Amino acid sequence: MRDIYRKVIELIESEEIGAYCTVVETKGSTPQKPGSKLLILPDLRNVGTLGGGCVEAEARRQAIGLMQGGAPRLLDFQLDSDYGWDDGLICGGNMKIFIDLPQTKEESIILTRLQELSESKIPLVSTTVVQSEVDHIQVGEKMLFAANGEKVGSLGDTALEAAVQDELAEVLEKDAPGVFRWHEEAVWVFMDAVQPQPTLLIAGAGHVGQALCHIGKWLGFDIAIVDDRADFASEERLPEADQIIIGDIAEELSKYPIDHLTYVVIVTRGHQHDESALHSVIESNARYIGLIGSRRKIKLIYDDLRDLGIPEERLAQVYAPIGLDINSKTVPEIAVSIAAQLVQVRNSTKLDIRFDAQPARMPTIKVGA
């Protein structure tokens, strides 16, 4: 999603027009769920997807037409014999897709702030008017509501904004984008939860760490990787890493700002490094700590940590041996098993999010005022 937001900002600043398509509501069986996004660039290349097939092709066709001089609009697709898969299979569901044509400086300000808040790990809800029968509320109006109380933009009506704000906590808690209908359904507002992106902190830049760096980035983690060998911890070997830390592994881990959005994977090159790395993070607030190794090695490490006073409940929280049991043998297979467990834990996590009554840092920003 970050790539799409960045591209939209670039298009606005270069005064080019692209079509920003979002699945805002689905019913029944559909190829994608609410929140799925597709950006069509001026040269007609795609970023993202709406699920492929005939629906995406038709949405893309209409979006390209609007890029020539149209206005934002909401499309309704019934996935019957007219809109099925290319192989003839019919989903039988319904999809509503909003086609936006962001062009204004105000929209650039909103999306830029969305990026900044997201990178600061602040949960937020992005809202867009996708349908309106009220004269002073325009389709395409946007507003951000951040968990720290900050608001950016406007939906064109203070009563509407207050009604939307009452829905924010539930949207973020369920992490379920959808349409909020207001004023006897005269106005539809798409509410999209933007959760903080978790950090995958990898201790060890060897073969498994390298493979996991690649897969983890693809799965939507920010990647930080630590090793004491500069030739292993290099940009050439780890192009997907957001942060490469070279230094004593245990020392660097103890200094790292680990929080409830941090997933720690320990895959160093040896028993002693693994043990010292685990000792550095085991009493942290990490959402996940995984340790590679045989059961015998893990028992030896646990015995040492018990002698150092580590409580049994802390040891019980470590995923060891690491990864889901898929009978993996090769480095890529081991990385896949670890990545699968990371996704399993991430998707079972519920964040305790509360919206502040007052903004922690900034007031409401009414762009264009």
N, C-alpha and C positions, 0 to 999 in steps of 0.2 A: 504494500500500500504506500510505503514511503516514496517509492520510485514514482508512483502516479502523482502524488501530491507535489513532488519536486518538479515533475514535468509540467503540470498545470501552471505552477508559478512561473516557470520559464516561458511558457507560451504567452501568458498575460503580459509579462515584462517585455517580451519581444513583439507584442501587439499581433500575435498570430492566434488563429481560432482553431481549437480542437473540440471534440465532443466527448464529454465526461459522462459515461453511462453507468448507472447504479441499479442493481436489483433492490427494490424497496419493499416488496411484499411478495410472498408466494403462498400457494395453497396446493395441497396434494403433492404428487411426485413431480419434482422439477430438477433440471440438471445443476442448478446452483441455488443458494439460499440468500436471504436478504443480506446486504452488505457487500456482495460480490461486485467488482468494479472493472470497467473497461474504458481506457482512454484511447481515442482515435486521434492520431497526430495529423498535422496538415498534409504530410506526405502519404497519409492513409495507412501508416504502420500502426499496429496495436500494442498497447501495454496493458497487461491483465487479461481477464476473460469473464464472460458471462455464462460460460459452460459449453461453448461451442455449438455446433449443430445449426438447425434452421432458425431457431430463435435468435441466436447471436447474429447470424447472417442478416436477418430481417431488421433487427435493431440497428445493426451497423449500416445497412442501406439507408434507413430513415435518418440516422444520425448524420451521415455524410450529406444528405440532402439539406438538413437544417444548418450545416456548416456553411452552406452557400448563401445564407441570409434568412434563417428562421429564428424561432424563439424556443426556449426550453419547453419541453412537453413530457407528459406521462404516457407511456405506451402500455397497452393491456394485451397480453398474449394468453390465449386458451390453447393448451398443448394437446390438441386433438389431431385429426387427420391433416389439418393445414400446417400445424407446427409440431412435427415429431422429430425424432432423430433422423439423421441422413440414411440410416439403414432401414427406415420404415417403422421402427418401434415408436409407440406413442406413450408419452409419460402420463398424460391425463390430468395434469395439474394446471395451475394458473400462475402467471408471472406478471408483475407490474415493474416496468423498467423506466426510470427517469433519465431523460437525456438533457444534460445541462451544457451550456455554452459559456463557460466562465471567461470574462473579458475585462472586468473592471479592476481598478486599483484596490477597491474595497475588498473584493474577493481574494486578491493576492495577499492583502494584509491578514485576512482571516486564516488563509491556508498557511501562511508563514508562521503565524502564532500557534496554529495547530501543531506544526512541526516542532516548534520550540518547546511547547508544553509536553508533547509526547517524548521528546528526547530528555526532558527533565523528569520523566517517569511519573507524570501527573495524569491520573485518569480524567477523561473528559467525554462529553457527548457532543457530537457535531449534528446540528439540525438544519434542515433545508425545507422550505415550502415547496411541495411538489404539485399541489393543486389548490386553486383558490377561486371562490366565487364572491369574494369580498373585494371591493374596488381598491381599498388602500393597502391590501396585502398582496404583494406581487409574487408570482411564481419565481423561484430561484433565490429568494431572500434567504440569508444564512446567518446562523449565530452559534457560537461555541459556548458551552457551559462547562467549566473546569471544576474538579473536585475541591480546589483550593478557594472557590468562590468567585474566581475571575470569569467575566463574560466578555465576549468579543462579537461585535456585529449587532444586527437587529432583525427581528422577524416582522417588523412593521406595525406591531400592535402590542402594547404593554400587557393587556389582559391575556393575549395568546402566549406571550413569553412567560407569564406567571403560571399559566396552566401547564405549559411544557416543563417548567422547572419542577413542578410537583411529580413528574414522571421520571426524573433523572435517575434517582437512586435505584429504582427497579430495573431500568434499562441497563445500568452498569452491573448490577448484581447478577442479572440473568445473562448478561453479555449477549443480548438478543436484539439486534437492530429491527426496526419495524416502523409502521406508520401510525402516528397519533392523529385521530380525527377530532376536530374542534368545531364548536358553533354549529351543531346539528349537521356535521360532516361537510360544512361549507369550505373548510380549510383542512388540508392534509399536510402534515409535517413529518418528514422522514427523520427518525432519530437513530443515529449511528454511534454505538459505543466504541471509543478508541482507548483500548487498554494499554497500559505501559508495556513496552516490549521487554521481556525478561533477558537477563544476561547469562550466557553460558560461560562459566569460568573454568578453563581447562588447565589442569596442572600436568604439564608434560607435552612437549612438541614433537614427540616421536611419530611413528607411523600411525598409531591409533589416534593420537591427538590431531594429527594432520587431517586424517579422514573425517574425524568428528567435526573439525572446524568447518570443513566443506559442507557436510550434511546439516549441521546445526544452523548455519547461515541460511540455507535453503528453507529450513523449517521455521524461520522467523525469530531466531535468537540474535541478540547482540553478542559478538564473540570477543572474549578476552582470553589470552593464552599466555602461560608463564613457563619459562624454562631458563636454566642457567647456561645453556649452550647457544651462543649467538648464531652459529651456523645452522642450527635446527630452527631456532625462533627468528625466522627472517621473513620479510615480505614476499620474497620469491617463493618460498615453500608454503606460505600461509596468506595468500592474497585475499581471502575472505575475512580475515581477522580485523575487527575494529580496533583492537588494542593488543599490541605485542609487548610483553614485559620480560626483560632479560635481567636475571639476578638469581640469588639464592631462592629456591622455590618456596621453602617454608617461610622464610622471612617476608617475601613479597606477598604471599597469601595472607599472612597475619596483618599486613598493612592495607590489604584491599578492602574497600567499603562494601562488604557483603551485607545484603539485606534480604527481605522475603521474596524479592524478585530474582535472586541469584541461584543458579543451578551449578553446583561444583562437581566436576568430574576429575578424579585422580587417576592418571594413567602415566605415571613417570617411568623411568627406566630401571627402577630397582626397589627392593624391599625397604631399604632405609629411607629413600626419598618419599616413598608412598606413606610410610609411617609418620615421618615428620610433617608431611603435607596434611595428612588427616588430623594430626594433633593441632595444627594451626587453624583449622576451620571447624572442628567438630563441635565447638561450643558457640558457634556463630548462629545467626538467624537465617541461614540459607534455607531456601525452600526444598532443596534436594542436595544430598551429598552421596556420591557413588564412588566406590573403590574397586579397582580391577584387581584380579588375583585369584589364586586357588583358595579353597576353603582352609587348607592347612596354613597358608601364608596369612590369611585374614585372621585366623585364630591366634597366631603368634603376635600379630600387630595389636589385636584387641587385648591380649594378656599384658603386653607392655603398657598400653594406655590405661588399663585398670590400675597397674602399679603406680602410674603417674596421677591417679586420682580422678580419672574421667568416669562420670557416673554411668551406670548400666543403661539408663534410659537414653542417654546420648548415643551410645554405641548401637542401641536397637533401632535408631532412626537412620542409620547409614544403610544404603543399598549396596550390599556386598554378599556374594559376588555381583558385580555391576551388570546391568542389562537384563532384558527379557531372555528367557531360555529358548533360543531358536536353534540350538545345536550349532552355533557359529564356530567357525574355525579360522577363516582368513581374516585379514585386517579389515577389509570392507564389511564383512559379515559381522564382525565384532562391533564396528562403528554403528551399523544398522541396529543391532540389538540394544545398544546404549541409547541411540536416538529414539527408538520406539518407546523405551521406558521413560525418557524425558517427556515425550508427548503425552504418554499415559498420565504422568504426574501433573503436568501442566493443565491438561484438560479436565482433571478432577479437582482442581484448585478453585476455591471460591474466595475472592478477595473481599475483605471487610472494608467497604468504601462508604464514606459519609461526606455529603456536601457541606462545606462551611457556609454559615449564614452570611458571613462577611468575607470578602476576598483577602487572602493572606498577603498578597504582594501588590496587586494592581486593581484599579477600579474597572467598572464596565467600560469597554471601549466601543463607542458608537461610530463605526466607520461610516464615512460619507457625511457626517453631521457638520 
